[in-house]
Amino acid sequence: MSDEVVLTLTVNGDRHRRLIPASRTLLDFLREDLGLTGSKHGCDVGDCGACTVLVGGVPRLACITLAAEMEGEEVQTIEGIGAAEAPIVAAFDKHVASQCGYCTPGIVLCLSHLFQETPEPDDAAIREALGSNICRCTGYTKILAAAREVAGRGARPGSDGGAR
């Protein structure tokens, strides 16, 4: 059994082919091999969501995913966001929904997936979509306000945002 594998995948629209250690995580591949550092090391056990990327358009925790499992897949990192995510980024800016910013890439990608699947999600759907993301700074109120704005429902004056 070889300790290395050839990996071919597309990241943010660019095709890559590399010989990598079989045990390398997708997160380490993105950060160390491709220099894409937007996805963060947080817990390294899949609990915090800081490493979230989209694989085939679906959120995936890169810290607990082997890169070799991504053969032939399309991966999007925060560096690959575009027009589809622009309303999310604008709402985050408007509502100051990001403080230290460490969790923000994973949250933006999870919300991007949510809005692709459900253009006008209710609060329960928003909370569910963000269930794998931990934010230690904001208390979620501003994040939920930003998500509500993108969903076209506004921030609901007087709401606590359903903080977790």
VMD Tcl script that draws the C-alpha trace (Angstrom):
set ca {
  {0.00 0.00 0.00}
  {1.37 3.36 -1.02}
  {1.69 6.28 1.34}
  {1.01 8.69 -1.53}
  {-1.84 9.10 -4.00}
  {-2.38 11.15 -7.13}
  {-5.23 13.58 -6.59}
  {-7.01 15.37 -9.41}
  {-9.75 17.83 -8.52}
  {-11.08 21.27 -9.34}
  {-10.78 24.04 -6.75}
  {-12.47 27.37 -7.39}
  {-12.65 26.56 -11.09}
  {-8.98 25.59 -11.46}
  {-8.00 21.98 -12.12}
  {-5.20 20.57 -9.95}
  {-3.28 17.32 -10.11}
  {-0.87 16.55 -7.28}
  {0.92 13.67 -5.63}
  {-0.04 13.91 -1.96}
  {0.30 11.86 1.21}
  {-2.69 9.50 1.46}
  {-3.39 10.75 4.98}
  {-3.51 14.48 4.06}
  {-6.77 16.20 4.94}
  {-8.58 18.35 2.44}
  {-7.97 21.34 4.72}
  {-4.21 20.76 4.74}
  {-4.21 20.20 0.98}
  {-6.01 23.50 0.39}
  {-3.87 25.49 2.80}
  {-0.44 23.91 2.32}
  {-0.46 22.66 -1.27}
  {-2.63 25.33 -2.90}
  {-1.99 28.28 -0.56}
  {-5.72 28.84 -0.01}
  {-5.79 29.89 3.63}
  {-9.36 31.19 3.87}
  {-10.57 27.89 5.31}
  {-9.32 27.82 8.87}
  {-7.89 25.28 11.28}
  {-10.18 25.44 14.27}
  {-10.83 22.25 16.13}
  {-9.47 19.64 13.66}
  {-12.29 17.27 14.71}
  {-15.26 18.68 12.76}
  {-16.89 20.56 15.62}
  {-16.44 24.25 14.79}
  {-17.08 24.72 11.04}
  {-14.15 27.08 10.47}
  {-12.85 24.73 7.79}
  {-16.13 24.48 5.82}
  {-15.86 24.34 2.03}
  {-18.38 23.39 -0.63}
  {-17.89 20.06 -2.40}
  {-20.19 19.75 -5.36}
  {-22.05 22.72 -3.89}
  {-22.65 21.04 -0.51}
  {-20.95 22.09 2.75}
  {-18.17 19.78 3.89}
  {-15.85 19.96 6.89}
  {-12.40 19.95 5.31}
  {-10.55 19.12 8.53}
  {-12.13 15.65 8.74}
  {-12.19 14.91 5.00}
  {-9.28 13.12 3.38}
  {-8.11 14.95 0.29}
  {-7.85 11.62 -1.54}
  {-11.64 11.25 -1.17}
  {-12.04 14.34 -3.36}
  {-10.80 12.69 -6.55}
  {-12.66 14.27 -9.47}
  {-14.69 16.59 -7.24}
  {-15.34 20.32 -7.51}
  {-14.40 22.22 -4.37}
  {-15.20 25.85 -3.60}
  {-13.40 27.74 -0.87}
  {-14.10 31.24 0.39}
  {-11.49 32.47 -2.12}
  {-13.78 31.23 -4.89}
  {-16.88 33.18 -3.94}
  {-18.51 35.28 -6.58}
  {-21.73 37.05 -7.49}
  {-23.91 34.42 -5.78}
  {-22.32 35.21 -2.42}
  {-22.11 38.99 -2.86}
  {-25.45 39.64 -1.08}
  {-24.29 37.57 1.89}
  {-21.01 39.45 2.14}
  {-22.80 42.80 1.81}
  {-25.30 41.86 4.54}
  {-22.45 40.73 6.82}
  {-20.77 44.10 6.31}
  {-23.98 46.04 6.89}
  {-24.88 44.17 10.09}
  {-21.28 43.87 11.32}
  {-21.92 40.12 11.51}
  {-18.23 39.31 11.59}
  {-15.95 40.32 14.40}
  {-12.69 38.39 14.48}
  {-13.63 36.80 11.14}
  {-12.26 33.35 11.89}
  {-15.62 31.60 11.48}
  {-16.90 33.83 8.68}
  {-15.65 31.85 5.65}
  {-17.43 28.69 6.80}
  {-20.60 30.58 7.66}
  {-20.70 32.39 4.31}
  {-20.30 29.11 2.42}
  {-23.01 27.40 4.50}
  {-25.36 30.30 3.86}
  {-24.50 30.22 0.16}
  {-25.59 26.59 0.03}
  {-28.74 27.35 2.02}
  {-29.81 30.18 -0.30}
  {-29.15 28.02 -3.36}
  {-31.45 25.33 -1.94}
  {-34.00 27.62 -0.23}
  {-34.03 31.23 -1.47}
  {-36.28 32.45 1.38}
  {-35.49 30.26 4.39}
  {-37.16 30.78 7.75}
  {-35.19 31.24 10.96}
  {-35.28 27.51 11.74}
  {-33.72 26.70 8.35}
  {-31.05 29.36 8.84}
  {-30.17 28.00 12.28}
  {-30.09 24.46 10.92}
  {-27.78 25.49 8.06}
  {-25.41 27.14 10.53}
  {-25.59 24.32 13.07}
  {-22.07 23.13 12.35}
  {-20.55 26.61 12.70}
  {-19.36 28.03 16.00}
  {-18.87 31.77 16.39}
  {-17.22 32.77 19.63}
  {-17.51 36.53 19.10}
  {-20.92 37.65 17.82}
  {-23.52 35.69 19.76}
  {-25.16 34.92 16.37}
  {-27.63 37.84 16.57}
  {-25.93 39.83 13.83}
  {-25.28 36.72 11.73}
  {-28.97 35.86 11.82}
  {-29.89 39.49 11.00}
  {-27.61 39.38 7.95}
  {-29.07 36.03 6.83}
  {-32.62 37.37 7.28}
  {-31.77 40.34 5.10}
  {-30.51 38.10 2.32}
  {-33.68 36.03 2.72}
  {-35.64 39.25 2.16}
  {-37.17 39.43 5.62}
  {-35.04 42.08 7.30}
  {-33.62 42.09 10.77}
  {-36.89 42.22 12.77}
  {-36.51 45.16 15.16}
  {-36.42 44.12 18.80}
  {-35.49 40.52 18.03}
  {-32.63 38.92 19.88}
  {-31.83 37.06 16.67}
  {-32.40 33.70 18.28}
  {-28.90 33.57 19.70}
  {-27.71 30.08 20.54}
}
mol new
graphics top color blue
foreach p $ca { graphics top sphere $p radius 0.5 }
foreach p [lrange $ca 0 end-1] q [lrange $ca 1 end] { graphics top cylinder $p $q radius 0.2 }
display resetview
